[in-house]
Amino acid sequence: MERLLTREYLITTLANFVNASNFYLLVAVTAGYAIDRFEADSATAGLVTGIFVVGALASRLVAARMLGLLSYKRTLVIGLTIALASSLFYPFAPTVGLFILVRAVHGFGFGIVVSATSTIIADIVPAERIGQGMGYYQLSATVATAIGPFVAILLSEVGNYTLIFLICTGLILLALAPVPFLRLRTITLGPEERETFRGFKLRGLIEVPALPASTLAALMYLSYAAVIAFLALFVLDLGLPGVASWFFLVYALAVIVSRPFVGRAFDRRGALPIVLPALAMLILGLVLLSLVDGIVLLVASAVACGLGAGAIQAATLATVAKITPSHRKGIGTTTYFLLADVGYSIGPILAGLMLPLLGFRGLCLMMGGVILLTLLLCITQRRRLKSDPG
């Protein structure tokens, strides 16, 4: 069996971890920052959070071309450089409008990094270990979901947003440092294949066989992002300062514990036996979150959401990596994250609009309904989610 944990795998996974940590440090506090610094209303605060992913969504329009026409390594460096410049400017944005612009640019760089690292991993992992390889790679982002919000919420509660922005800048520098040591194979494209990446042709942006798994991921990300954007504020309103950070910590631990089993199960049985129970578990987590009145239910919800969302993330991305031909790996991962970004950007914006009408508990139930419809759709369309490329 071919080796999985190579130097290239570890450097790329580190870059993904740092990029994700940067994102999760900010996603948990930017709504509160906008309210505290700029006296923004809930709709504007939701926009501040969601616009980051709109920027990432825009990056998908160019990421596949960059990965196809430039090297994977150069694309990664470009994305990290954009993220670094944006992180440096956060504390200096004088108005909410400029802050939103910086968030959008940062999201653009973030999206390029995610596309690059995911494509590199999909290309270097042995085919027979794709479930494990993509799963462990995604664990780097999962650990970030615990560390990022945990640190950010603790610092934001004492008003230390500047330190959060400095930490984000340092993380990007940490990711850039080992990138020169990456040694990746060069993929030679024929004239017809290179033509695919020129201009903005649909075939150069979308990998059609990847759409079912990617759509499933989008609906999951929409529901989860809508809830976590305002989770910290909800828990504070309950009179439980500091408790929200435990949700992210327990969520991440649940994913970490389950991920090795999910990866091996995918390599043996495919995506469906993982996805269906995972959707049911995520519904349970959202329902429990709607009932939260203290730390016990919050922790129970985090466990259920972690087991459900984590398994869906691993199974859908591994499916896309498995069914996409080698020379179109960049387009396959771009398709996945394009739809995931749509979900993640709509989620907080939708939440900001619905929160005054439904309250946080009603919002959780609404998102649980979205996942229930997704589960029913997967049951009726299960053939489209098979991870067998044949």
RODO-2510 file (C-alpha; in nm, 4 decimals, decimal comma):
residues 390
     n   res          X          Y          Z
     1     m     0,0000     0,0000     0,0000
     2     e     0,1368     0,3390    -0,1024
     3     r     0,2467     0,5844     0,1658
     4     l    -0,0116     0,8496     0,2571
     5     l     0,1673     1,0972     0,4872
     6     t     0,4298     1,2347     0,2492
     7     r     0,6056     1,5718     0,2837
     8     e     0,3785     1,7209     0,0193
     9     y     0,0693     1,5865     0,1962
    10     l     0,1768     1,7347     0,5306
    11     i     0,2743     2,0779     0,3923
    12     t    -0,0502     2,1048     0,1973
    13     t    -0,2559     1,9943     0,4963
    14     l    -0,0785     2,2516     0,7138
    15     a    -0,1695     2,5251     0,4652
    16     n    -0,5306     2,4109     0,4735
    17     f    -0,5321     2,4090     0,8541
    18     v    -0,3919     2,7620     0,8743
    19     n    -0,6295     2,8931     0,6081
    20     a    -0,9281     2,7372     0,7850
    21     s    -0,8135     2,8623     1,1268
    22     n    -0,7993     3,2124     0,9850
    23     f    -1,1533     3,1759     0,8549
    24     y    -1,3024     3,0278     1,1735
    25     l    -1,1279     3,2811     1,3959
    26     l    -1,3177     3,5489     1,2071
    27     v    -1,6517     3,3850     1,1271
    28     a    -1,7363     3,3491     1,4953
    29     v    -1,6762     3,7156     1,5815
    30     t    -1,7256     3,9379     1,2771
    31     a    -2,1007     3,9773     1,3354
    32     g    -2,0297     4,0909     1,6905
    33     y    -1,7416     4,3113     1,5745
    34     a    -1,9631     4,4854     1,3202
    35     i    -2,2255     4,5508     1,5863
    36     d    -1,9712     4,6745     1,8452
    37     r    -1,7457     4,8788     1,6142
    38     f    -1,9891     5,0103     1,3549
    39     e    -2,3236     4,9779     1,5392
    40     a    -2,4541     4,7594     1,2556
    41     d    -2,7992     4,5969     1,2642
    42     s    -2,8464     4,2181     1,2466
    43     a    -2,8930     4,2136     0,8666
    44     t    -2,5680     4,4082     0,8119
    45     a    -2,3885     4,1879     1,0644
    46     g    -2,5039     3,8814     0,8714
    47     l    -2,3786     4,0400     0,5492
    48     v    -2,0381     4,1084     0,7077
    49     t    -2,0120     3,7388     0,7918
    50     g    -2,1549     3,6033     0,4675
    51     i    -1,9706     3,8346     0,2273
    52     f    -1,6480     3,6487     0,3025
    53     v    -1,7897     3,3395     0,1388
    54     v    -1,9265     3,5490    -0,1485
    55     g    -1,5635     3,6462    -0,2111
    56     a    -1,4663     3,2806    -0,1955
    57     l    -1,7478     3,2034    -0,4372
    58     a    -1,6101     3,4617    -0,6823
    59     s    -1,2693     3,2956    -0,6612
    60     r    -1,4147     2,9774    -0,8088
    61     l    -1,4594     3,1602    -1,1391
    62     v    -1,0812     3,1831    -1,1748
    63     a    -0,9463     2,9054    -0,9521
    64     a    -0,9986     2,6231    -1,2006
    65     r    -0,8252     2,8241    -1,4765
    66     m    -0,5334     2,9061    -1,2464
    67     l    -0,4957     2,5426    -1,1456
    68     g    -0,5129     2,4311    -1,5082
    69     l    -0,2892     2,6944    -1,6677
    70     l    -0,0533     2,7736    -1,3782
    71     s     0,1044     2,5213    -1,1445
    72     y    -0,0781     2,4062    -0,8336
    73     k     0,2038     2,5529    -0,6239
    74     r     0,1841     2,9010    -0,7812
    75     t    -0,1910     2,9055    -0,7349
    76     l    -0,1474     2,8238    -0,3660
    77     v     0,1056     3,1049    -0,3188
    78     i    -0,1242     3,3578    -0,4902
    79     g    -0,4157     3,2654    -0,2667
    80     l    -0,2103     3,2847     0,0534
    81     t    -0,0652     3,6222    -0,0483
    82     i    -0,4125     3,7708    -0,1003
    83     a    -0,5239     3,6345     0,2371
    84     l    -0,2158     3,7835     0,4049
    85     a    -0,2714     4,1306     0,2599
    86     s    -0,6381     4,1241     0,3625
    87     s    -0,5630     4,0113     0,7177
    88     l    -0,3202     4,3005     0,7593
    89     f    -0,5869     4,5555     0,6626
    90     y    -0,8716     4,4393     0,8920
    91     p    -0,7953     4,6671     1,1916
    92     f    -0,7620     4,9723     0,9662
    93     a    -1,1030     4,9560     0,7936
    94     p    -1,2689     5,2815     0,9107
    95     t    -1,6260     5,2082     0,7951
    96     v    -1,8502     4,9051     0,7739
    97     g    -1,8483     4,9386     0,3929
    98     l    -1,4699     4,9111     0,3710
    99     f    -1,4729     4,6298     0,6261
   100     i    -1,7177     4,4395     0,4048
   101     l    -1,4863     4,4990     0,1058
   102     v    -1,1846     4,3629     0,2951
   103     r    -1,3891     4,0589     0,3965
   104     a    -1,4820     3,9953     0,0331
   105     v    -1,1195     4,0210    -0,0872
   106     h    -1,0043     3,7955     0,1951
   107     g    -1,2712     3,5452     0,0976
   108     f    -1,1392     3,5532    -0,2592
   109     g    -0,7899     3,4583    -0,1413
   110     f    -0,9296     3,1987     0,0972
   111     g    -1,1218     3,0323    -0,1849
   112     i    -0,8157     3,0062    -0,4054
   113     v    -0,6204     2,8431    -0,1215
   114     v    -0,8964     2,5875    -0,0568
   115     s    -0,9202     2,5011    -0,4274
   116     a    -0,5421     2,4630    -0,4520
   117     t    -0,4926     2,2506    -0,1407
   118     s    -0,7897     2,0250    -0,2173
   119     t    -0,6691     1,9712    -0,5739
   120     i    -0,3155     1,8933    -0,4596
   121     i    -0,4402     1,6377    -0,2069
   122     a    -0,6767     1,4789    -0,4598
   123     d    -0,3841     1,4475    -0,7023
   124     i    -0,1212     1,3031    -0,4658
   125     v    -0,3315     1,0612    -0,2571
   126     p    -0,3301     0,6958    -0,3789
   127     a    -0,6624     0,6074    -0,5430
   128     e    -0,7286     0,3131    -0,3124
   129     r    -0,6916     0,5380    -0,0048
   130     i    -0,8847     0,8420    -0,1285
   131     g    -1,1411     0,8237     0,1514
   132     q    -0,8747     0,8215     0,4212
   133     g    -0,6544     1,0750     0,2437
   134     m    -0,9291     1,3326     0,1891
   135     g    -1,0689     1,2604     0,5344
   136     y    -0,7451     1,3257     0,7214
   137     y    -0,6855     1,6340     0,5078
   138     q    -1,0271     1,7680     0,6060
   139     l    -0,9455     1,6994     0,9703
   140     s    -0,7059     1,9929     0,9508
   141     a    -1,0015     2,2208     0,8839
   142     t    -1,2039     2,0441     1,1513
   143     v    -0,9411     2,1116     1,4163
   144     a    -0,9568     2,4737     1,3023
   145     t    -1,3323     2,4785     1,3715
   146     a    -1,2477     2,4136     1,7366
   147     i    -0,9372     2,6254     1,7846
   148     g    -1,0504     2,9262     1,5798
   149     p    -1,3875     3,0043     1,7395
   150     f    -1,2677     2,8962     2,0866
   151     v    -0,9840     3,1511     2,0822
   152     a    -1,1860     3,4166     1,8981
   153     i    -1,4840     3,4112     2,1337
   154     l    -1,2636     3,4247     2,4433
   155     l    -1,0764     3,7277     2,3075
   156     s    -1,3852     3,9009     2,1693
   157     e    -1,5595     3,8847     2,5064
   158     v    -1,2909     4,1155     2,6454
   159     g    -1,3041     4,3302     2,3309
   160     n    -0,9610     4,2284     2,1989
   161     y    -1,0435     4,2165     1,8291
   162     t    -0,7077     4,3642     1,7263
   163     l    -0,5239     4,0646     1,8701
   164     i    -0,7537     3,8342     1,6729
   165     f    -0,6606     4,0135     1,3500
   166     l    -0,2885     3,9914     1,4360
   167     i    -0,3188     3,6186     1,5017
   168     c    -0,4854     3,5759     1,1610
   169     t    -0,1935     3,7539     0,9927
   170     g     0,0609     3,5375     1,1723
   171     l    -0,1201     3,2209     1,0689
   172     i    -0,0961     3,3071     0,6987
   173     l     0,2782     3,3706     0,7357
   174     l     0,3062     3,0276     0,8981
   175     a     0,1348     2,8680     0,5987
   176     l     0,3561     3,0446     0,3427
   177     a     0,6869     2,9450     0,5035
   178     p     0,7056     2,5758     0,3962
   179     v     0,5397     2,6142     0,0536
   180     p     0,8771     2,6484    -0,1324
   181     f     0,9551     2,2917    -0,0244
   182     l     0,6568     2,1469    -0,2098
   183     r     0,7537     1,9115    -0,4924
   184     l     0,4550     1,8359    -0,7127
   185     r     0,4260     1,6530    -1,0432
   186     t     0,3649     1,8587    -1,3547
   187     i     0,0474     1,7742    -1,5421
   188     t     0,0926     1,8242    -1,9170
   189     l    -0,2245     1,9261    -2,0933
   190     g    -0,2941     1,8711    -2,4588
   191     p    -0,4180     2,1552    -2,6842
   192     e    -0,7841     2,0549    -2,6402
   193     e    -0,7502     2,0264    -2,2627
   194     r    -0,5777     2,3666    -2,2362
   195     e    -0,8526     2,5220    -2,4458
   196     t    -1,1023     2,4076    -2,1813
   197     f    -0,9451     2,6466    -1,9295
   198     r    -0,9370     2,9521    -2,1557
   199     g    -1,2137     3,2096    -2,1180
   200     f    -1,5093     3,1346    -1,8943
   201     k    -1,6605     2,8315    -2,0614
   202     l    -1,8995     2,6215    -1,8526
   203     r    -1,6862     2,3118    -1,9095
   204     g    -1,3914     2,4975    -1,7577
   205     l    -1,5889     2,5854    -1,4419
   206     i    -1,8187     2,2903    -1,3730
   207     e    -1,7587     1,9149    -1,3516
   208     v    -2,1122     1,7850    -1,4140
   209     p    -2,0693     1,4402    -1,2477
   210     a    -1,9605     1,6217    -0,9300
   211     l    -2,2848     1,8222    -0,9027
   212     p    -2,4983     1,5814    -0,6925
   213     a    -2,2399     1,5433    -0,4138
   214     s    -2,1542     1,9130    -0,4326
   215     t    -2,5205     2,0169    -0,4053
   216     l    -2,5596     1,8004    -0,0973
   217     a    -2,2588     1,9718     0,0593
   218     a    -2,4035     2,3137    -0,0285
   219     l    -2,7287     2,2464     0,1565
   220     m    -2,5410     2,1196     0,4606
   221     y    -2,3113     2,4249     0,4661
   222     l    -2,6068     2,6620     0,4253
   223     s    -2,7825     2,5221     0,7307
   224     y    -2,4739     2,5027     0,9482
   225     a    -2,3431     2,8501     0,8559
   226     a    -2,6812     3,0107     0,9218
   227     v    -2,6759     2,8788     1,2760
   228     i    -2,3144     2,9369     1,3790
   229     a    -2,3129     3,2974     1,2532
   230     f    -2,5347     3,3998     1,5463
   231     l    -2,4672     3,1199     1,7959
   232     a    -2,2292     3,3263     2,0098
   233     l    -2,4776     3,6137     2,0404
   234     f    -2,7616     3,3738     2,1270
   235     v    -2,5632     3,2086     2,4051
   236     l    -2,4643     3,5481     2,5441
   237     d    -2,8340     3,6453     2,5531
   238     l    -2,8946     3,3325     2,7614
   239     g    -2,6496     3,4692     3,0174
   240     l    -2,3830     3,2071     2,9466
   241     p    -2,0661     3,3991     2,8475
   242     g    -1,7849     3,1795     2,7154
   243     v    -2,0081     2,8748     2,6724
   244     a    -2,0472     2,9146     2,2924
   245     s    -1,6811     2,8276     2,2435
   246     w    -1,7514     2,4826     2,3866
   247     f    -1,9895     2,4090     2,1012
   248     f    -1,7094     2,4465     1,8465
   249     l    -1,4640     2,2496     2,0601
   250     v    -1,6995     1,9547     2,1113
   251     y    -1,8107     1,9717     1,7473
   252     a    -1,4507     1,9355     1,6344
   253     l    -1,3791     1,6518     1,8770
   254     a    -1,6815     1,4615     1,7439
   255     v    -1,5549     1,4986     1,3878
   256     i    -1,1984     1,4013     1,4850
   257     v    -1,3120     1,0852     1,6625
   258     s    -1,5389     0,9771     1,3764
   259     r    -1,3232     1,0753     1,0772
   260     p    -1,0950     0,7653     1,0614
   261     f    -1,4034     0,5403     1,0609
   262     v    -1,5732     0,7540     0,7950
   263     g    -1,2663     0,7435     0,5676
   264     r    -1,2286     0,3664     0,5886
   265     a    -1,6042     0,3131     0,5434
   266     f    -1,5987     0,5279     0,2289
   267     d    -1,3080     0,3314     0,0771
   268     r    -1,4945     0,0053     0,1418
   269     r    -1,8608     0,0901     0,0799
   270     g    -1,8903     0,4310    -0,0883
   271     a    -2,0792     0,7450     0,0098
   272     l    -2,4449     0,6494     0,0590
   273     p    -2,4091     0,4343     0,3733
   274     i    -2,2367     0,7353     0,5305
   275     v    -2,4490     1,0230     0,4002
   276     l    -2,7992     0,9040     0,4931
   277     p    -2,7411     0,8480     0,8674
   278     a    -2,5208     1,1583     0,8777
   279     l    -2,8073     1,3763     0,7530
   280     a    -3,0359     1,2293     1,0195
   281     m    -2,7727     1,3028     1,2853
   282     l    -2,7403     1,6649     1,1677
   283     i    -3,1184     1,7106     1,1915
   284     l    -3,1035     1,5842     1,5504
   285     g    -2,8233     1,8302     1,6277
   286     l    -3,0174     2,1285     1,4943
   287     v    -3,3309     2,0296     1,6850
   288     l    -3,1301     1,9976     2,0069
   289     l    -2,9741     2,3382     1,9413
   290     s    -3,3213     2,4914     1,9167
   291     l    -3,3901     2,3628     2,2701
   292     v    -3,0676     2,4813     2,4330
   293     d    -3,1046     2,6358     2,7774
   294     g    -2,7661     2,5414     2,9187
   295     i    -2,4354     2,3699     2,8488
   296     v    -2,5694     2,0110     2,8539
   297     l    -2,7960     2,0497     2,5508
   298     l    -2,5359     2,2678     2,3790
   299     v    -2,2766     1,9902     2,4100
   300     a    -2,5259     1,7244     2,2970
   301     s    -2,6094     1,9353     1,9930
   302     a    -2,2409     1,9837     1,9136
   303     v    -2,1811     1,6068     1,9216
   304     a    -2,4715     1,5365     1,6862
   305     c    -2,3823     1,8221     1,4493
   306     g    -2,0167     1,7158     1,4482
   307     l    -2,0945     1,3537     1,3646
   308     g    -2,3440     1,4546     1,0968
   309     a    -2,1803     1,7501     0,9240
   310     g    -1,8305     1,6006     0,9517
   311     a    -1,9330     1,2781     0,7812
   312     i    -2,1148     1,4663     0,5046
   313     q    -1,8085     1,6845     0,4408
   314     a    -1,5764     1,3837     0,4165
   315     a    -1,8027     1,1663     0,2026
   316     t    -1,9022     1,4339    -0,0501
   317     l    -1,5512     1,5692    -0,1111
   318     a    -1,4057     1,2181    -0,1345
   319     t    -1,6769     1,1309    -0,3876
   320     v    -1,5816     1,4267    -0,6056
   321     a    -1,2100     1,3404    -0,5811
   322     k    -1,2787     0,9770    -0,6730
   323     i    -1,4988     1,0307    -0,9776
   324     t    -1,3063     1,3216    -1,1363
   325     p    -1,0381     1,2434    -1,4010
   326     s    -0,6817     1,3445    -1,3153
   327     h    -0,6519     1,6371    -1,5574
   328     r    -0,9842     1,7809    -1,4319
   329     k    -0,9174     1,7528    -1,0572
   330     g    -0,9025     2,1319    -1,0334
   331     i    -1,2432     2,1678    -1,1972
   332     g    -1,3909     1,8924    -0,9815
   333     t    -1,2792     2,0483    -0,6528
   334     t    -1,3769     2,3941    -0,7815
   335     t    -1,7283     2,2663    -0,8555
   336     y    -1,7524     2,1263    -0,5039
   337     f    -1,6399     2,4440    -0,3319
   338     l    -1,8350     2,6659    -0,5710
   339     l    -2,1598     2,5107    -0,4522
   340     a    -2,0393     2,4823    -0,0918
   341     d    -1,9575     2,8545    -0,0967
   342     v    -2,3039     2,9336    -0,2299
   343     g    -2,4489     2,7561     0,0704
   344     y    -2,2076     2,9100     0,3185
   345     s    -2,2645     3,2624     0,1860
   346     i    -2,6434     3,2395     0,1720
   347     g    -2,6654     3,0890     0,5216
   348     p    -2,5578     3,3896     0,7343
   349     i    -2,7351     3,6386     0,5078
   350     l    -3,0583     3,4381     0,5275
   351     a    -3,0130     3,4059     0,9033
   352     g    -2,9720     3,7814     0,9439
   353     l    -3,3006     3,8360     0,7589
   354     m    -3,4968     3,5613     0,9362
   355     l    -3,3650     3,6142     1,2882
   356     p    -3,5977     3,9073     1,3710
   357     l    -3,8952     3,6992     1,2538
   358     l    -3,8130     3,3533     1,3909
   359     g    -3,5637     3,4077     1,6704
   360     f    -3,2592     3,1822     1,7021
   361     r    -3,4585     2,8759     1,8096
   362     g    -3,6939     2,9078     1,5141
   363     l    -3,3962     2,9541     1,2837
   364     c    -3,2468     2,6240     1,4041
   365     l    -3,5734     2,4421     1,3342
   366     m    -3,5972     2,6017     0,9903
   367     m    -3,2467     2,4804     0,9041
   368     g    -3,3335     2,1367     1,0385
   369     g    -3,6232     2,1360     0,7923
   370     v    -3,3834     2,2146     0,5083
   371     i    -3,1703     1,9134     0,6038
   372     l    -3,4806     1,6929     0,6328
   373     l    -3,5779     1,7838     0,2763
   374     t    -3,2192     1,7099     0,1725
   375     l    -3,2398     1,3655     0,3333
   376     l    -3,5637     1,2887     0,1498
   377     l    -3,4056     1,4061    -0,1770
   378     c    -3,1024     1,1819    -0,1219
   379     i    -3,3258     0,8814    -0,0614
   380     t    -3,5195     0,9408    -0,3841
   381     q    -3,2068     1,0280    -0,5887
   382     r    -2,9567     0,7914    -0,4241
   383     r    -2,8197     0,6580    -0,7529
   384     r    -2,6805     1,0032    -0,8343
   385     l    -2,4687     1,0027    -0,5181
   386     k    -2,2766     0,6869    -0,5924
   387     s    -1,8990     0,7266    -0,5721
   388     d    -1,8313     0,4694    -0,8427
   389     p    -1,7087     0,6575    -1,1520
   390     g    -1,8474     0,3856    -1,3702
***
